[in-house]
């Protein structure tokens, strides 16, 4: 192999990777930063929420209306009564029994 050719290949092999690494390492740091108008997450976590949305229709509510609606929903859920129909309750019970028995009797579909 000719010495000049070997020298050129070696020089290209040394300079090309270093120039690529240098070019990547000197990218502007401003690209990685968020825009200045973006509010940091730490600040957003400490903000007090003064309005909410209704879970039923999505309309805007004040904090007082939202608290009243949450209390009414909790009171409805705490009342004794059927939330799930008896047929569904029985089906869930049978599925739980099947889940318990399946490791013992694997031929159950």
Z-matrix of the N, CA and C atoms (Angstrom, degrees):
N
C 1 1.444
C 2 1.526 1 108.15
N 3 1.264 2 114.45 1 139.07
C 4 1.453 3 121.28 2 -179.32
C 5 1.533 4 109.59 3 -67.48
N 6 1.333 5 116.99 4 140.17
C 7 1.463 6 120.92 5 -177.87
C 8 1.526 7 112.07 6 -65.11
N 9 1.308 8 116.28 7 -35.82
C 10 1.465 9 118.69 8 179.95
C 11 1.530 10 110.79 9 -68.00
N 12 1.322 11 116.26 10 -41.17
C 13 1.459 12 119.80 11 178.50
C 14 1.522 13 110.25 12 -64.10
N 15 1.338 14 115.74 13 -43.81
C 16 1.463 15 119.63 14 179.24
C 17 1.526 16 110.31 15 -62.30
N 18 1.323 17 116.99 16 -40.32
C 19 1.459 18 122.01 17 179.45
C 20 1.528 19 110.29 18 -63.79
N 21 1.342 20 117.24 19 -43.01
C 22 1.463 21 120.84 20 179.46
C 23 1.525 22 111.35 21 -65.02
N 24 1.319 23 117.43 22 -43.26
C 25 1.463 24 120.40 23 179.17
C 26 1.522 25 111.31 24 -64.61
N 27 1.321 26 116.37 25 -41.74
C 28 1.459 27 120.38 26 179.26
C 29 1.519 28 110.37 27 -65.78
N 30 1.308 29 116.79 28 -43.27
C 31 1.454 30 121.12 29 179.91
C 32 1.533 31 110.61 30 -63.73
N 33 1.337 32 116.29 31 -42.65
C 34 1.458 33 119.95 32 178.32
C 35 1.527 34 110.52 33 -65.99
N 36 1.327 35 116.62 34 -37.59
C 37 1.462 36 120.31 35 179.20
C 38 1.512 37 112.80 36 -67.50
N 39 1.327 38 117.21 37 -28.82
C 40 1.460 39 120.57 38 179.53
C 41 1.520 40 112.48 39 -87.60
N 42 1.327 41 116.42 40 -39.34
C 43 1.455 42 119.37 41 -174.97
C 44 1.522 43 113.21 42 -79.68
N 45 1.313 44 117.86 43 -37.38
C 46 1.456 45 120.22 44 -176.32
C 47 1.528 46 112.24 45 -62.46
N 48 1.347 47 119.50 46 -51.12
C 49 1.474 48 117.72 47 178.99
C 50 1.521 49 113.05 48 -63.66
N 51 1.325 50 117.56 49 -37.52
C 52 1.464 51 118.98 50 -179.11
C 53 1.520 52 111.13 51 -69.74
N 54 1.342 53 117.60 52 -35.19
C 55 1.462 54 118.98 53 179.01
C 56 1.524 55 110.65 54 -70.81
N 57 1.325 56 117.29 55 -35.42
C 58 1.466 57 120.24 56 176.74
C 59 1.519 58 109.78 57 -66.36
N 60 1.326 59 117.16 58 -45.17
C 61 1.462 60 120.72 59 179.44
C 62 1.518 61 110.78 60 -63.79
N 63 1.316 62 117.29 61 -39.62
C 64 1.459 63 120.50 62 178.72
C 65 1.526 64 110.32 63 -65.83
N 66 1.321 65 116.44 64 -40.51
C 67 1.460 66 120.32 65 179.59
C 68 1.516 67 112.10 66 -65.83
N 69 1.320 68 117.58 67 -37.58
C 70 1.458 69 120.48 68 178.37
C 71 1.517 70 111.50 69 -74.05
N 72 1.319 71 116.55 70 -33.00
C 73 1.454 72 120.09 71 -177.52
C 74 1.510 73 113.50 72 -75.61
N 75 1.319 74 117.41 73 -17.59
C 76 1.459 75 119.70 74 -177.87
C 77 1.517 76 112.24 75 -104.41
N 78 1.321 77 118.02 76 22.18
C 79 1.462 78 120.54 77 177.68
C 80 1.526 79 108.85 78 -65.60
N 81 1.311 80 117.92 79 146.37
C 82 1.462 81 119.63 80 -178.80
C 83 1.526 82 111.38 81 -62.24
N 84 1.321 83 115.81 82 136.36
C 85 1.460 84 121.11 83 -177.66
C 86 1.519 85 111.74 84 -72.98
N 87 1.313 86 118.10 85 -18.08
C 88 1.458 87 120.49 86 -177.34
C 89 1.520 88 112.14 87 -68.80
N 90 1.310 89 118.34 88 -18.67
C 91 1.456 90 120.95 89 178.80
C 92 1.526 91 110.32 90 -66.61
N 93 1.316 92 117.83 91 -35.76
C 94 1.450 93 121.59 92 -176.24
C 95 1.522 94 112.88 93 -82.30
N 96 1.315 95 118.37 94 -13.46
C 97 1.456 96 121.05 95 -177.73
C 98 1.522 97 110.50 96 -85.91
N 99 1.350 98 117.34 97 147.67
C 100 1.464 99 119.27 98 176.64
C 101 1.527 100 110.29 99 -71.65
N 102 1.308 101 117.03 100 162.12
C 103 1.463 102 118.89 101 178.64
C 104 1.529 103 110.62 102 -63.46
N 105 1.327 104 118.59 103 150.87
C 106 1.467 105 120.81 104 -176.04
C 107 1.523 106 113.51 105 -63.44
N 108 1.335 107 118.28 106 -26.39
C 109 1.467 108 119.55 107 -179.56
C 110 1.531 109 112.53 108 -80.50
N 111 1.318 110 117.79 109 -6.95
C 112 1.461 111 122.20 110 178.88
C 113 1.533 112 109.67 111 -74.49
N 114 1.338 113 116.92 112 127.20
C 115 1.467 114 121.68 113 -178.79
C 116 1.525 115 108.34 114 -83.66
N 117 1.336 116 118.42 115 129.84
C 118 1.467 117 120.76 116 -179.81
C 119 1.530 118 111.79 117 -62.35
N 120 1.319 119 115.60 118 149.60
C 121 1.460 120 121.21 119 -178.30
C 122 1.526 121 111.53 120 -62.88
N 123 1.321 122 117.68 121 -33.86
C 124 1.458 123 120.80 122 179.82
C 125 1.523 124 111.16 123 -62.34
N 126 1.327 125 116.43 124 -36.55
C 127 1.463 126 120.36 125 178.61
C 128 1.521 127 109.63 126 -72.30
N 129 1.319 128 117.29 127 -40.60
C 130 1.459 129 120.47 128 -179.55
C 131 1.522 130 111.80 129 -63.68
N 132 1.330 131 117.91 130 -33.46
C 133 1.464 132 120.71 131 179.37
C 134 1.518 133 112.10 132 -66.61
N 135 1.318 134 117.68 133 -29.86
C 136 1.460 135 120.39 134 -176.85
C 137 1.521 136 112.79 135 -89.62
N 138 1.332 137 118.32 136 -7.85
C 139 1.456 138 120.21 137 179.88
C 140 1.520 139 110.40 138 -71.95
N 141 1.307 140 115.67 139 142.32
C 142 1.457 141 121.71 140 177.83
C 143 1.522 142 107.75 141 -86.65
N 144 1.310 143 115.99 142 128.40
C 145 1.457 144 120.95 143 -179.61
C 146 1.525 145 107.80 144 -80.82
N 147 1.317 146 117.20 145 120.95
C 148 1.459 147 120.54 146 -176.85
C 149 1.528 148 112.31 147 -107.43
N 150 1.299 149 117.98 148 0.61
C 151 1.456 150 120.42 149 176.40
C 152 1.522 151 108.64 150 -146.87
N 153 1.296 152 115.36 151 157.62
C 154 1.458 153 120.44 152 179.29
C 155 1.509 154 109.59 153 -143.25
N 156 1.300 155 115.27 154 178.88
C 157 1.461 156 120.64 155 178.09
C 158 1.516 157 109.15 156 -118.97
N 159 1.299 158 114.78 157 143.92
C 160 1.452 159 120.98 158 178.42
C 161 1.522 160 109.13 159 -69.33
N 162 1.345 161 118.51 160 131.70
C 163 1.461 162 119.24 161 178.41
C 164 1.528 163 112.71 162 -70.37
N 165 1.322 164 117.10 163 -17.22
C 166 1.465 165 120.23 164 -177.74
C 167 1.524 166 112.58 165 -82.08
N 168 1.346 167 116.48 166 -51.30
C 169 1.460 168 118.61 167 -175.94
C 170 1.526 169 114.11 168 -124.06
N 171 1.332 170 118.37 169 -2.59
C 172 1.450 171 121.86 170 174.91
C 173 1.513 172 115.44 171 80.29
N 174 1.335 173 118.53 172 9.02
C 175 1.459 174 119.61 173 179.80
C 176 1.526 175 110.61 174 -75.47
N 177 1.326 176 115.72 175 153.12
C 178 1.461 177 120.96 176 -179.56
C 179 1.523 178 110.27 177 -70.29
N 180 1.329 179 115.70 178 137.13
C 181 1.458 180 122.13 179 178.70
C 182 1.519 181 108.88 180 -127.38
N 183 1.324 182 115.95 181 150.78
C 184 1.458 183 119.26 182 171.94
C 185 1.520 184 107.90 183 -75.46
N 186 1.321 185 116.26 184 170.89
C 187 1.463 186 120.08 185 -179.33
C 188 1.521 187 110.64 186 -61.92
N 189 1.333 188 117.26 187 -38.85
C 190 1.465 189 120.76 188 -179.79
C 191 1.528 190 111.02 189 -66.07
N 192 1.325 191 117.11 190 -45.72
C 193 1.466 192 120.64 191 179.05
C 194 1.525 193 111.00 192 -63.31
N 195 1.322 194 116.05 193 -39.35
C 196 1.463 195 120.22 194 179.33
C 197 1.525 196 110.58 195 -64.22
N 198 1.340 197 117.55 196 -43.15
C 199 1.467 198 121.20 197 178.61
C 200 1.521 199 110.85 198 -63.60
N 201 1.334 200 117.05 199 -40.36
C 202 1.468 201 120.30 200 177.81
C 203 1.527 202 110.75 201 -63.12
N 204 1.311 203 116.63 202 -42.65
C 205 1.465 204 119.99 203 -179.61
C 206 1.527 205 111.27 204 -66.40
N 207 1.328 206 116.86 205 -39.42
C 208 1.467 207 120.20 206 177.02
C 209 1.524 208 110.80 207 -64.03
N 210 1.335 209 117.31 208 -41.19
C 211 1.466 210 120.93 209 178.62
C 212 1.525 211 110.61 210 -64.89
N 213 1.324 212 117.60 211 -40.80
C 214 1.463 213 120.77 212 178.73
C 215 1.522 214 110.85 213 -65.05
N 216 1.319 215 117.20 214 -40.06
C 217 1.463 216 120.94 215 178.20
C 218 1.521 217 110.74 216 -65.15
N 219 1.337 218 117.21 217 -42.74
C 220 1.464 219 120.72 218 179.03
C 221 1.520 220 110.80 219 -65.27
N 222 1.335 221 117.52 220 -38.60
C 223 1.465 222 120.62 221 178.93
C 224 1.525 223 110.57 222 -65.67
N 225 1.315 224 117.06 223 -38.07
C 226 1.467 225 120.58 224 178.55
C 227 1.523 226 110.97 225 -65.30
N 228 1.315 227 116.98 226 -40.43
C 229 1.463 228 120.32 227 -179.08
C 230 1.523 229 111.98 228 -72.77
N 231 1.349 230 117.53 229 -26.93
C 232 1.459 231 120.66 230 -179.45
C 233 1.518 232 112.91 231 -80.28
N 234 1.322 233 117.79 232 -15.86
C 235 1.460 234 120.26 233 -178.58
C 236 1.523 235 109.61 234 -69.31
N 237 1.348 236 115.18 235 139.03
C 238 1.466 237 116.97 236 176.17
C 239 1.524 238 109.50 237 -68.23
N 240 1.253 239 115.55 238 142.63
C 241 1.453 240 120.63 239 -179.33
C 242 1.510 241 109.72 240 153.55
N 243 1.299 242 114.22 241 173.76
C 244 1.455 243 119.36 242 -177.55
C 245 1.525 244 110.41 243 -87.18
N 246 1.307 245 114.83 244 121.11
C 247 1.458 246 119.81 245 172.44
C 248 1.526 247 108.15 246 -94.19
N 249 1.336 248 115.40 247 -34.50
C 250 1.459 249 122.06 248 -179.58
C 251 1.526 250 107.72 249 -115.66
N 252 1.310 251 116.10 250 139.96
C 253 1.462 252 120.02 251 -178.77
C 254 1.532 253 110.65 252 -65.82
N 255 1.337 254 117.57 253 154.99
C 256 1.470 255 120.56 254 -179.00
C 257 1.530 256 113.14 255 -60.43
N 258 1.334 257 117.86 256 -32.95
C 259 1.462 258 120.03 257 179.16
C 260 1.529 259 110.83 258 -64.43
N 261 1.313 260 116.42 259 -41.87
C 262 1.466 261 120.49 260 179.09
C 263 1.525 262 110.05 261 -67.86
N 264 1.330 263 117.68 262 -40.37
C 265 1.462 264 121.12 263 177.85
C 266 1.529 265 110.54 264 -59.65
N 267 1.343 266 116.55 265 -42.92
C 268 1.461 267 120.29 266 179.65
C 269 1.532 268 110.47 267 -65.97
N 270 1.308 269 117.40 268 -41.01
C 271 1.459 270 121.16 269 178.88
C 272 1.532 271 111.06 270 -62.77
N 273 1.320 272 117.57 271 -41.83
C 274 1.464 273 121.25 272 178.28
C 275 1.521 274 110.15 273 -64.37
N 276 1.331 275 117.46 274 -41.03
C 277 1.466 276 121.21 275 177.62
C 278 1.528 277 110.71 276 -61.07
N 279 1.327 278 117.46 277 -44.90
C 280 1.465 279 120.72 278 179.33
C 281 1.532 280 111.36 279 -64.36
N 282 1.314 281 117.46 280 -38.32
C 283 1.465 282 120.13 281 177.82
C 284 1.526 283 111.57 282 -66.23
N 285 1.328 284 116.91 283 -37.26
C 286 1.469 285 119.84 284 177.35
C 287 1.525 286 111.00 285 -67.04
N 288 1.333 287 116.84 286 -40.33
C 289 1.471 288 120.27 287 177.49
C 290 1.522 289 109.69 288 -63.73
N 291 1.328 290 116.53 289 -42.99
C 292 1.469 291 120.63 290 178.36
C 293 1.526 292 111.12 291 -60.71
N 294 1.322 293 116.69 292 -39.73
C 295 1.460 294 120.89 293 179.35
C 296 1.526 295 111.05 294 -64.56
N 297 1.329 296 117.50 295 -35.76
C 298 1.462 297 121.20 296 178.34
C 299 1.528 298 112.14 297 -72.32
N 300 1.325 299 117.05 298 -36.78
C 301 1.467 300 121.58 299 -174.97
C 302 1.526 301 111.63 300 -83.52
N 303 1.289 302 118.58 301 -24.95
C 304 1.461 303 122.17 302 -174.00
C 305 1.532 304 114.35 303 -57.23
N 306 1.338 305 121.43 304 -41.57
C 307 1.472 306 118.90 305 177.22
C 308 1.530 307 113.18 306 -63.92
N 309 1.324 308 116.59 307 -28.56
C 310 1.467 309 120.52 308 -179.21
C 311 1.526 310 110.49 309 -80.01
N 312 1.322 311 116.36 310 -43.64
C 313 1.464 312 122.12 311 179.68
C 314 1.536 313 109.05 312 -118.44
N 315 1.326 314 118.17 313 87.01
C 316 1.469 315 120.27 314 -174.42
C 317 1.525 316 114.46 315 -68.84
N 318 1.332 317 118.35 316 -12.00
C 319 1.463 318 118.72 317 -179.18
C 320 1.524 319 112.38 318 -77.59
N 321 1.338 320 118.47 319 -5.65
C 322 1.461 321 121.51 320 177.26
C 323 1.530 322 107.70 321 -72.48
N 324 1.339 323 116.55 322 129.05
C 325 1.475 324 118.49 323 -177.86
C 326 1.511 325 112.79 324 -69.33
